[in-house]
Amino acid sequence: MTSDQLTHNLPRIHRLGHNECPLGRAFQQIYMLNSLLNMIRFYSHLYGKYCIHKAEEIVRFHWSLARLLRNIPVLLAYI
């Protein structure tokens, strides 16, 4: 998922983040990481492209982890 797709889904993700469950907290972390990514992009003239690339990798990793966590109940249903 690209950062543009993530930004498009932020309102839904932010609502899910208010849940008191591990998945809700994972989505809340994604929301915070995307905010961090936006801040790093804003200050890109200070940090350079390498830092932006690393932040994007972090957001992508956490998004993949959240997608995996979301699919665990589906996977358990097949066992």
N, CA, C and O atoms as a CHARMM CRD file, in Angstrom:
* protein
*
  316
    1    1 MET  N      0.84200  -1.17400   0.00000 PROA 1      0.00000
    2    1 MET  CA     0.00000   0.00000   0.00000 PROA 1      0.00000
    3    1 MET  C      0.88700   1.23700   0.00000 PROA 1      0.00000
    4    1 MET  O      1.84400   1.33300   0.76900 PROA 1      0.00000
    5    2 THR  N      0.55800   2.17200  -0.86500 PROA 2      0.00000
    6    2 THR  CA     1.35400   3.39200  -0.93800 PROA 2      0.00000
    7    2 THR  C      0.93000   4.35500   0.15800 PROA 2      0.00000
    8    2 THR  O     -0.12700   4.19900   0.76800 PROA 2      0.00000
    9    3 SER  N      1.77100   5.35200   0.39800 PROA 3      0.00000
   10    3 SER  CA     1.43100   6.33500   1.43100 PROA 3      0.00000
   11    3 SER  C      0.20100   7.13800   1.02800 PROA 3      0.00000
   12    3 SER  O     -0.53900   7.59600   1.89900 PROA 3      0.00000
   13    4 ASP  N     -0.03900   7.32200  -0.28900 PROA 4      0.00000
   14    4 ASP  CA    -1.24900   8.02300  -0.72800 PROA 4      0.00000
   15    4 ASP  C     -2.49600   7.21800  -0.38000 PROA 4      0.00000
   16    4 ASP  O     -3.49600   7.78400   0.06100 PROA 4      0.00000
   17    5 GLN  N     -2.44200   5.90400  -0.57600 PROA 5      0.00000
   18    5 GLN  CA    -3.57700   5.05900  -0.20800 PROA 5      0.00000
   19    5 GLN  C     -3.79300   5.07400   1.29300 PROA 5      0.00000
   20    5 GLN  O     -4.93100   5.08900   1.76300 PROA 5      0.00000
   21    6 LEU  N     -2.70100   5.06900   2.04500 PROA 6      0.00000
   22    6 LEU  CA    -2.80100   5.11300   3.49900 PROA 6      0.00000
   23    6 LEU  C     -3.45400   6.40900   3.94200 PROA 6      0.00000
   24    6 LEU  O     -4.32800   6.39600   4.80900 PROA 6      0.00000
   25    7 THR  N     -3.03900   7.53200   3.35800 PROA 7      0.00000
   26    7 THR  CA    -3.61600   8.83000   3.70100 PROA 7      0.00000
   27    7 THR  C     -5.10200   8.84000   3.38700 PROA 7      0.00000
   28    7 THR  O     -5.89200   9.39900   4.14800 PROA 7      0.00000
   29    8 HSD  N     -5.49200   8.22400   2.26800 PROA 8      0.00000
   30    8 HSD  CA    -6.90100   8.16700   1.88400 PROA 8      0.00000
   31    8 HSD  C     -7.72800   7.40700   2.92600 PROA 8      0.00000
   32    8 HSD  O     -8.89300   7.73600   3.14700 PROA 8      0.00000
   33    9 ASN  N     -7.13800   6.39600   3.56400 PROA 9      0.00000
   34    9 ASN  CA    -7.85100   5.56400   4.52900 PROA 9      0.00000
   35    9 ASN  C     -7.73500   6.05000   5.96700 PROA 9      0.00000
   36    9 ASN  O     -8.27300   5.40500   6.86700 PROA 9      0.00000
   37   10 LEU  N     -7.05200   7.16500   6.21500 PROA 10     0.00000
   38   10 LEU  CA    -6.79700   7.59600   7.58900 PROA 10     0.00000
   39   10 LEU  C     -8.05100   7.83700   8.41900 PROA 10     0.00000
   40   10 LEU  O     -8.07200   7.43300   9.58100 PROA 10     0.00000
   41   11 PRO  N     -9.10700   8.47600   7.88800 PROA 11     0.00000
   42   11 PRO  CA   -10.28100   8.67600   8.76100 PROA 11     0.00000
   43   11 PRO  C    -10.83100   7.35800   9.30700 PROA 11     0.00000
   44   11 PRO  O    -11.17400   7.27500  10.48700 PROA 11     0.00000
   45   12 ARG  N    -10.91900   6.33100   8.46300 PROA 12     0.00000
   46   12 ARG  CA   -11.41700   5.02300   8.89900 PROA 12     0.00000
   47   12 ARG  C    -10.44500   4.39300   9.89600 PROA 12     0.00000
   48   12 ARG  O    -10.86400   3.82400  10.90400 PROA 12     0.00000
   49   13 ILE  N     -9.16100   4.49700   9.61300 PROA 13     0.00000
   50   13 ILE  CA    -8.14700   3.92600  10.49700 PROA 13     0.00000
   51   13 ILE  C     -8.17100   4.62100  11.84600 PROA 13     0.00000
   52   13 ILE  O     -8.03400   3.97000  12.88200 PROA 13     0.00000
   53   14 HSD  N     -8.34500   5.94100  11.84400 PROA 14     0.00000
   54   14 HSD  CA    -8.33800   6.69100  13.10100 PROA 14     0.00000
   55   14 HSD  C     -9.51600   6.26600  13.97800 PROA 14     0.00000
   56   14 HSD  O     -9.36800   6.14000  15.19300 PROA 14     0.00000
   57   15 ARG  N    -10.68200   6.04400  13.37200 PROA 15     0.00000
   58   15 ARG  CA   -11.84700   5.58600  14.15600 PROA 15     0.00000
   59   15 ARG  C    -11.57100   4.21100  14.76000 PROA 15     0.00000
   60   15 ARG  O    -11.90000   3.96400  15.92100 PROA 15     0.00000
   61   16 LEU  N    -10.97100   3.31900  13.97700 PROA 16     0.00000
   62   16 LEU  CA   -10.65900   1.99000  14.49100 PROA 16     0.00000
   63   16 LEU  C     -9.63900   2.06000  15.61700 PROA 16     0.00000
   64   16 LEU  O     -9.63100   1.20500  16.50300 PROA 16     0.00000
   65   17 GLY  N     -8.78400   3.06600  15.58900 PROA 17     0.00000
   66   17 GLY  CA    -7.73800   3.20200  16.58800 PROA 17     0.00000
   67   17 GLY  C     -8.25400   3.48600  17.97800 PROA 17     0.00000
   68   17 GLY  O     -7.52200   3.32200  18.95400 PROA 17     0.00000
   69   18 HSD  N     -9.51600   3.91500  18.09100 PROA 18     0.00000
   70   18 HSD  CA   -10.06400   4.22000  19.41000 PROA 18     0.00000
   71   18 HSD  C    -10.52300   2.96200  20.14600 PROA 18     0.00000
   72   18 HSD  O    -10.82800   3.01500  21.33700 PROA 18     0.00000
   73   19 ASN  N    -10.57200   1.84600  19.44900 PROA 19     0.00000
   74   19 ASN  CA   -10.97000   0.59800  20.10100 PROA 19     0.00000
   75   19 ASN  C     -9.91200   0.17100  21.10800 PROA 19     0.00000
   76   19 ASN  O     -8.71700   0.36300  20.88200 PROA 19     0.00000
   77   20 GLU  N    -10.35000  -0.40300  22.21100 PROA 20     0.00000
   78   20 GLU  CA    -9.40100  -0.90200  23.21800 PROA 20     0.00000
   79   20 GLU  C     -9.07100  -2.36400  22.91900 PROA 20     0.00000
   80   20 GLU  O     -9.41300  -3.25600  23.69600 PROA 20     0.00000
   81   21 CYS  N     -8.41600  -2.59900  21.80900 PROA 21     0.00000
   82   21 CYS  CA    -8.00100  -3.95000  21.43700 PROA 21     0.00000
   83   21 CYS  C     -6.66600  -3.83900  20.71200 PROA 21     0.00000
   84   21 CYS  O     -6.31800  -2.76000  20.23200 PROA 21     0.00000
   85   22 PRO  N     -5.91600  -4.92600  20.62400 PROA 22     0.00000
   86   22 PRO  CA    -4.60900  -4.85700  19.96200 PROA 22     0.00000
   87   22 PRO  C     -4.68800  -4.34300  18.52800 PROA 22     0.00000
   88   22 PRO  O     -3.83200  -3.57000  18.09700 PROA 22     0.00000
   89   23 LEU  N     -5.70700  -4.76500  17.79100 PROA 23     0.00000
   90   23 LEU  CA    -5.82700  -4.31500  16.40500 PROA 23     0.00000
   91   23 LEU  C     -6.10700  -2.82200  16.34700 PROA 23     0.00000
   92   23 LEU  O     -5.55700  -2.11500  15.50200 PROA 23     0.00000
   93   24 GLY  N     -6.96600  -2.33900  17.24900 PROA 24     0.00000
   94   24 GLY  CA    -7.25000  -0.90400  17.29000 PROA 24     0.00000
   95   24 GLY  C     -5.99700  -0.11200  17.59200 PROA 24     0.00000
   96   24 GLY  O     -5.75600   0.93600  16.99200 PROA 24     0.00000
   97   25 ARG  N     -5.19600  -0.61200  18.52400 PROA 25     0.00000
   98   25 ARG  CA    -3.94000   0.07300  18.85800 PROA 25     0.00000
   99   25 ARG  C     -2.97400   0.03600  17.67400 PROA 25     0.00000
  100   25 ARG  O     -2.24100   0.99700  17.44100 PROA 25     0.00000
  101   26 ALA  N     -2.97100  -1.07400  16.92600 PROA 26     0.00000
  102   26 ALA  CA    -2.10000  -1.16200  15.74400 PROA 26     0.00000
  103   26 ALA  C     -2.48700  -0.10100  14.72200 PROA 26     0.00000
  104   26 ALA  O     -1.62300   0.55700  14.14300 PROA 26     0.00000
  105   27 PHE  N     -3.79900   0.06500  14.50000 PROA 27     0.00000
  106   27 PHE  CA    -4.24300   1.08900  13.55900 PROA 27     0.00000
  107   27 PHE  C     -3.90600   2.48800  14.06700 PROA 27     0.00000
  108   27 PHE  O     -3.57200   3.37700  13.28400 PROA 27     0.00000
  109   28 GLN  N     -3.99500   2.67500  15.37900 PROA 28     0.00000
  110   28 GLN  CA    -3.64500   3.97300  15.95300 PROA 28     0.00000
  111   28 GLN  C     -2.15600   4.25900  15.74000 PROA 28     0.00000
  112   28 GLN  O     -1.77600   5.39900  15.47300 PROA 28     0.00000
  113   29 GLN  N     -1.31500   3.22900  15.85600 PROA 29     0.00000
  114   29 GLN  CA     0.11500   3.40600  15.60600 PROA 29     0.00000
  115   29 GLN  C      0.37100   3.77800  14.15200 PROA 29     0.00000
  116   29 GLN  O      1.23600   4.60500  13.86200 PROA 29     0.00000
  117   30 ILE  N     -0.37700   3.16900  13.24300 PROA 30     0.00000
  118   30 ILE  CA    -0.23900   3.50800  11.82600 PROA 30     0.00000
  119   30 ILE  C     -0.58200   4.97700  11.60900 PROA 30     0.00000
  120   30 ILE  O      0.11200   5.68200  10.87700 PROA 30     0.00000
  121   31 TYR  N     -1.65500   5.43100  12.24800 PROA 31     0.00000
  122   31 TYR  CA    -2.06600   6.83100  12.12000 PROA 31     0.00000
  123   31 TYR  C     -0.95400   7.75700  12.61100 PROA 31     0.00000
  124   31 TYR  O     -0.64800   8.76500  11.97500 PROA 31     0.00000
  125   32 MET  N     -0.35300   7.40500  13.74500 PROA 32     0.00000
  126   32 MET  CA     0.72000   8.24100  14.29300 PROA 32     0.00000
  127   32 MET  C      1.95900   8.19300  13.39500 PROA 32     0.00000
  128   32 MET  O      2.61900   9.21200  13.19100 PROA 32     0.00000
  129   33 LEU  N      2.27500   7.00600  12.85700 PROA 33     0.00000
  130   33 LEU  CA     3.43100   6.89500  11.96800 PROA 33     0.00000
  131   33 LEU  C      3.22600   7.69800  10.69200 PROA 33     0.00000
  132   33 LEU  O      4.16800   8.30100  10.17600 PROA 33     0.00000
  133   34 ASN  N      1.99300   7.70800  10.18000 PROA 34     0.00000
  134   34 ASN  CA     1.73600   8.49800   8.98400 PROA 34     0.00000
  135   34 ASN  C      1.88400   9.98600   9.28600 PROA 34     0.00000
  136   34 ASN  O      2.37000  10.74400   8.44700 PROA 34     0.00000
  137   35 SER  N      1.46700  10.40800  10.48400 PROA 35     0.00000
  138   35 SER  CA     1.66400  11.80500  10.88600 PROA 35     0.00000
  139   35 SER  C      3.15100  12.13300  10.94900 PROA 35     0.00000
  140   35 SER  O      3.58100  13.21100  10.53700 PROA 35     0.00000
  141   36 LEU  N      3.93300  11.18000  11.47500 PROA 36     0.00000
  142   36 LEU  CA     5.38200  11.36600  11.53100 PROA 36     0.00000
  143   36 LEU  C      5.95900  11.48300  10.12300 PROA 36     0.00000
  144   36 LEU  O      6.81500  12.32900   9.86300 PROA 36     0.00000
  145   37 LEU  N      5.48700  10.63000   9.22400 PROA 37     0.00000
  146   37 LEU  CA     5.96000  10.67200   7.84400 PROA 37     0.00000
  147   37 LEU  C      5.66000  12.02700   7.21700 PROA 37     0.00000
  148   37 LEU  O      6.51000  12.59400   6.52900 PROA 37     0.00000
  149   38 ASN  N      4.45600  12.55300   7.44800 PROA 38     0.00000
  150   38 ASN  CA     4.10400  13.86300   6.90300 PROA 38     0.00000
  151   38 ASN  C      5.00000  14.95800   7.47400 PROA 38     0.00000
  152   38 ASN  O      5.39300  15.87600   6.75500 PROA 38     0.00000
  153   39 MET  N      5.32200  14.86400   8.75900 PROA 39     0.00000
  154   39 MET  CA     6.19300  15.85600   9.37800 PROA 39     0.00000
  155   39 MET  C      7.59500  15.78400   8.76700 PROA 39     0.00000
  156   39 MET  O      8.20900  16.81300   8.48200 PROA 39     0.00000
  157   40 ILE  N      8.09900  14.55100   8.56600 PROA 40     0.00000
  158   40 ILE  CA     9.42900  14.39600   7.97200 PROA 40     0.00000
  159   40 ILE  C      9.44300  14.94400   6.54700 PROA 40     0.00000
  160   40 ILE  O     10.42200  15.56200   6.12900 PROA 40     0.00000
  161   41 ARG  N      8.37200  14.72100   5.80900 PROA 41     0.00000
  162   41 ARG  CA     8.30000  15.27300   4.45200 PROA 41     0.00000
  163   41 ARG  C      8.30600  16.80200   4.49300 PROA 41     0.00000
  164   41 ARG  O      8.93100  17.45300   3.65600 PROA 41     0.00000
  165   42 PHE  N      7.60600  17.36100   5.47400 PROA 42     0.00000
  166   42 PHE  CA     7.53800  18.81900   5.60400 PROA 42     0.00000
  167   42 PHE  C      8.92800  19.39700   5.83200 PROA 42     0.00000
  168   42 PHE  O      9.27300  20.45200   5.29900 PROA 42     0.00000
  169   43 TYR  N      9.72600  18.68500   6.63800 PROA 43     0.00000
  170   43 TYR  CA    11.08000  19.15400   6.93600 PROA 43     0.00000
  171   43 TYR  C     12.13100  18.48000   6.05700 PROA 43     0.00000
  172   43 TYR  O     13.29200  18.36500   6.45100 PROA 43     0.00000
  173   44 SER  N     11.72700  18.03700   4.87300 PROA 44     0.00000
  174   44 SER  CA    12.64700  17.28100   4.02000 PROA 44     0.00000
  175   44 SER  C     13.87600  18.09400   3.62600 PROA 44     0.00000
  176   44 SER  O     14.93300  17.52200   3.36200 PROA 44     0.00000
  177   45 HSD  N     13.75400  19.40700   3.58200 PROA 45     0.00000
  178   45 HSD  CA    14.91600  20.21900   3.22700 PROA 45     0.00000
  179   45 HSD  C     15.98600  20.15000   4.32100 PROA 45     0.00000
  180   45 HSD  O     17.15000  20.45700   4.06400 PROA 45     0.00000
  181   46 LEU  N     15.59900  19.74600   5.54400 PROA 46     0.00000
  182   46 LEU  CA    16.57300  19.59500   6.62600 PROA 46     0.00000
  183   46 LEU  C     17.12500  18.17200   6.70200 PROA 46     0.00000
  184   46 LEU  O     18.31000  17.97000   6.96800 PROA 46     0.00000
  185   47 TYR  N     16.23600  17.16900   6.46200 PROA 47     0.00000
  186   47 TYR  CA    16.61900  15.77800   6.68600 PROA 47     0.00000
  187   47 TYR  C     17.10900  15.05500   5.44100 PROA 47     0.00000
  188   47 TYR  O     17.86600  14.09100   5.55300 PROA 47     0.00000
  189   48 GLY  N     16.70400  15.48700   4.28000 PROA 48     0.00000
  190   48 GLY  CA    17.12700  14.84300   3.04200 PROA 48     0.00000
  191   48 GLY  C     16.26900  13.64000   2.68000 PROA 48     0.00000
  192   48 GLY  O     15.41900  13.20400   3.45700 PROA 48     0.00000
  193   49 LYS  N     16.51000  13.11700   1.48600 PROA 49     0.00000
  194   49 LYS  CA    15.67700  12.04500   0.94800 PROA 49     0.00000
  195   49 LYS  C     15.84400  10.72700   1.69000 PROA 49     0.00000
  196   49 LYS  O     14.88900   9.95500   1.77000 PROA 49     0.00000
  197   50 TYR  N     17.00900  10.44500   2.22700 PROA 50     0.00000
  198   50 TYR  CA    17.23800   9.16600   2.90800 PROA 50     0.00000
  199   50 TYR  C     16.26700   9.00300   4.07000 PROA 50     0.00000
  200   50 TYR  O     15.69000   7.93100   4.25000 PROA 50     0.00000
  201   51 CYS  N     16.08400  10.04700   4.85300 PROA 51     0.00000
  202   51 CYS  CA    15.20900   9.97500   6.02000 PROA 51     0.00000
  203   51 CYS  C     13.76200   9.74700   5.58700 PROA 51     0.00000
  204   51 CYS  O     13.04000   8.98100   6.22600 PROA 51     0.00000
  205   52 ILE  N     13.33500  10.39800   4.51900 PROA 52     0.00000
  206   52 ILE  CA    11.97300  10.21300   4.01300 PROA 52     0.00000
  207   52 ILE  C     11.78200   8.75900   3.58300 PROA 52     0.00000
  208   52 ILE  O     10.75600   8.14800   3.88200 PROA 52     0.00000
  209   53 HSD  N     12.77500   8.20800   2.88000 PROA 53     0.00000
  210   53 HSD  CA    12.69200   6.82000   2.42200 PROA 53     0.00000
  211   53 HSD  C     12.56200   5.86600   3.61000 PROA 53     0.00000
  212   53 HSD  O     11.75900   4.93300   3.56300 PROA 53     0.00000
  213   54 LYS  N     13.33500   6.08300   4.66800 PROA 54     0.00000
  214   54 LYS  CA    13.27500   5.22100   5.84800 PROA 54     0.00000
  215   54 LYS  C     11.91300   5.32400   6.52700 PROA 54     0.00000
  216   54 LYS  O     11.35600   4.31000   6.94700 PROA 54     0.00000
  217   55 ALA  N     11.37700   6.52300   6.63800 PROA 55     0.00000
  218   55 ALA  CA    10.06400   6.70300   7.26300 PROA 55     0.00000
  219   55 ALA  C      8.98400   5.98100   6.46100 PROA 55     0.00000
  220   55 ALA  O      8.08500   5.37100   7.04000 PROA 55     0.00000
  221   56 GLU  N      9.06800   6.04700   5.13600 PROA 56     0.00000
  222   56 GLU  CA     8.09800   5.34000   4.30100 PROA 56     0.00000
  223   56 GLU  C      8.19700   3.83100   4.51400 PROA 56     0.00000
  224   56 GLU  O      7.17800   3.14000   4.53100 PROA 56     0.00000
  225   57 GLU  N      9.41800   3.31500   4.67800 PROA 57     0.00000
  226   57 GLU  CA     9.59300   1.88400   4.95100 PROA 57     0.00000
  227   57 GLU  C      8.92500   1.49600   6.26700 PROA 57     0.00000
  228   57 GLU  O      8.28400   0.44900   6.35500 PROA 57     0.00000
  229   58 ILE  N      9.07400   2.33700   7.28900 PROA 58     0.00000
  230   58 ILE  CA     8.46700   2.05400   8.59800 PROA 58     0.00000
  231   58 ILE  C      6.95300   2.01100   8.47600 PROA 58     0.00000
  232   58 ILE  O      6.31200   1.10400   9.00700 PROA 58     0.00000
  233   59 VAL  N      6.37400   2.98700   7.77900 PROA 59     0.00000
  234   59 VAL  CA     4.91900   3.02100   7.61600 PROA 59     0.00000
  235   59 VAL  C      4.44600   1.79100   6.85700 PROA 59     0.00000
  236   59 VAL  O      3.44900   1.17300   7.23100 PROA 59     0.00000
  237   60 ARG  N      5.16100   1.42800   5.78300 PROA 60     0.00000
  238   60 ARG  CA     4.76700   0.24400   5.01100 PROA 60     0.00000
  239   60 ARG  C      4.82400  -1.02400   5.85600 PROA 60     0.00000
  240   60 ARG  O      3.93100  -1.86600   5.76400 PROA 60     0.00000
  241   61 PHE  N      5.86700  -1.17100   6.68000 PROA 61     0.00000
  242   61 PHE  CA     6.00400  -2.35300   7.52500 PROA 61     0.00000
  243   61 PHE  C      4.84000  -2.43900   8.51400 PROA 61     0.00000
  244   61 PHE  O      4.23900  -3.50300   8.66300 PROA 61     0.00000
  245   62 HSD  N      4.51800  -1.34000   9.18600 PROA 62     0.00000
  246   62 HSD  CA     3.43800  -1.37200  10.16600 PROA 62     0.00000
  247   62 HSD  C      2.09000  -1.60200   9.50000 PROA 62     0.00000
  248   62 HSD  O      1.21800  -2.24900  10.08100 PROA 62     0.00000
  249   63 TRP  N      1.90600  -1.08100   8.28600 PROA 63     0.00000
  250   63 TRP  CA     0.65300  -1.31600   7.57000 PROA 63     0.00000
  251   63 TRP  C      0.53000  -2.80400   7.23200 PROA 63     0.00000
  252   63 TRP  O     -0.54600  -3.38400   7.37700 PROA 63     0.00000
  253   64 SER  N      1.61800  -3.41800   6.78600 PROA 64     0.00000
  254   64 SER  CA     1.59900  -4.85400   6.47500 PROA 64     0.00000
  255   64 SER  C      1.30700  -5.67100   7.72700 PROA 64     0.00000
  256   64 SER  O      0.55500  -6.64500   7.67500 PROA 64     0.00000
  257   65 LEU  N      1.89700  -5.28000   8.85000 PROA 65     0.00000
  258   65 LEU  CA     1.65900  -5.97800  10.11100 PROA 65     0.00000
  259   65 LEU  C      0.19300  -5.86500  10.51900 PROA 65     0.00000
  260   65 LEU  O     -0.40400  -6.84600  10.96400 PROA 65     0.00000
  261   66 ALA  N     -0.38400  -4.69300  10.37300 PROA 66     0.00000
  262   66 ALA  CA    -1.79200  -4.50100  10.73100 PROA 66     0.00000
  263   66 ALA  C     -2.69900  -5.32900   9.82300 PROA 66     0.00000
  264   66 ALA  O     -3.69100  -5.89400  10.28300 PROA 66     0.00000
  265   67 ARG  N     -2.36100  -5.40200   8.53100 PROA 67     0.00000
  266   67 ARG  CA    -3.16200  -6.22700   7.62300 PROA 67     0.00000
  267   67 ARG  C     -3.09100  -7.69300   8.02700 PROA 67     0.00000
  268   67 ARG  O     -4.09800  -8.39900   7.97800 PROA 67     0.00000
  269   68 LEU  N     -1.90700  -8.15700   8.42800 PROA 68     0.00000
  270   68 LEU  CA    -1.74300  -9.53500   8.88000 PROA 68     0.00000
  271   68 LEU  C     -2.58600  -9.78400  10.12800 PROA 68     0.00000
  272   68 LEU  O     -3.28500 -10.79300  10.21700 PROA 68     0.00000
  273   69 LEU  N     -2.52100  -8.86600  11.09100 PROA 69     0.00000
  274   69 LEU  CA    -3.30000  -9.02400  12.32000 PROA 69     0.00000
  275   69 LEU  C     -4.79400  -9.05800  12.02700 PROA 69     0.00000
  276   69 LEU  O     -5.54300  -9.80700  12.65400 PROA 69     0.00000
  277   70 ARG  N     -5.21800  -8.24200  11.07000 PROA 70     0.00000
  278   70 ARG  CA    -6.63300  -8.19600  10.71400 PROA 70     0.00000
  279   70 ARG  C     -7.09300  -9.53700  10.14000 PROA 70     0.00000
  280   70 ARG  O     -8.24800  -9.92600  10.31800 PROA 70     0.00000
  281   71 ASN  N     -6.19500 -10.24100   9.45600 PROA 71     0.00000
  282   71 ASN  CA    -6.56100 -11.49700   8.80300 PROA 71     0.00000
  283   71 ASN  C     -6.42400 -12.71600   9.70600 PROA 71     0.00000
  284   71 ASN  O     -6.83300 -13.80800   9.31200 PROA 71     0.00000
  285   72 ILE  N     -5.86800 -12.56800  10.89600 PROA 72     0.00000
  286   72 ILE  CA    -5.69200 -13.71800  11.79100 PROA 72     0.00000
  287   72 ILE  C     -7.02100 -14.41300  12.11000 PROA 72     0.00000
  288   72 ILE  O     -7.07100 -15.64200  12.04600 PROA 72     0.00000
  289   73 PRO  N     -8.10700 -13.68900  12.45400 PROA 73     0.00000
  290   73 PRO  CA    -9.37100 -14.40200  12.71700 PROA 73     0.00000
  291   73 PRO  C     -9.85000 -15.20900  11.51300 PROA 73     0.00000
  292   73 PRO  O    -10.41000 -16.29300  11.67600 PROA 73     0.00000
  293   74 VAL  N     -9.63300 -14.68600  10.30300 PROA 74     0.00000
  294   74 VAL  CA   -10.02900 -15.41100   9.09200 PROA 74     0.00000
  295   74 VAL  C     -9.19400 -16.67600   8.94700 PROA 74     0.00000
  296   74 VAL  O     -9.71900 -17.73800   8.61200 PROA 74     0.00000
  297   75 LEU  N     -7.89800 -16.56100   9.19800 PROA 75     0.00000
  298   75 LEU  CA    -7.02200 -17.73200   9.09800 PROA 75     0.00000
  299   75 LEU  C     -7.38800 -18.78400  10.14000 PROA 75     0.00000
  300   75 LEU  O     -7.37800 -19.97900   9.84200 PROA 75     0.00000
  301   76 LEU  N     -7.70900 -18.35400  11.35700 PROA 76     0.00000
  302   76 LEU  CA    -8.07800 -19.30200  12.41400 PROA 76     0.00000
  303   76 LEU  C     -9.37800 -20.02900  12.09000 PROA 76     0.00000
  304   76 LEU  O     -9.57200 -21.16900  12.51400 PROA 76     0.00000
  305   77 ALA  N    -10.26100 -19.38700  11.35200 PROA 77     0.00000
  306   77 ALA  CA   -11.53400 -20.01500  10.99600 PROA 77     0.00000
  307   77 ALA  C    -11.32800 -21.22600  10.08900 PROA 77     0.00000
  308   77 ALA  O    -12.15200 -22.14100  10.07700 PROA 77     0.00000
  309   78 TYR  N    -10.23800 -21.23400   9.33500 PROA 78     0.00000
  310   78 TYR  CA    -9.96600 -22.34800   8.42900 PROA 78     0.00000
  311   78 TYR  C     -9.26400 -23.50800   9.11100 PROA 78     0.00000
  312   78 TYR  O     -9.14500 -24.58100   8.52000 PROA 78     0.00000
  313   79 ILE  N     -8.79800 -23.32200  10.33500 PROA 79     0.00000
  314   79 ILE  CA    -8.06600 -24.38900  11.03600 PROA 79     0.00000
  315   79 ILE  C     -9.03900 -25.36700  11.67000 PROA 79     0.00000
  316   79 ILE  O     -8.61700 -26.33400  12.30400 PROA 79     0.00000
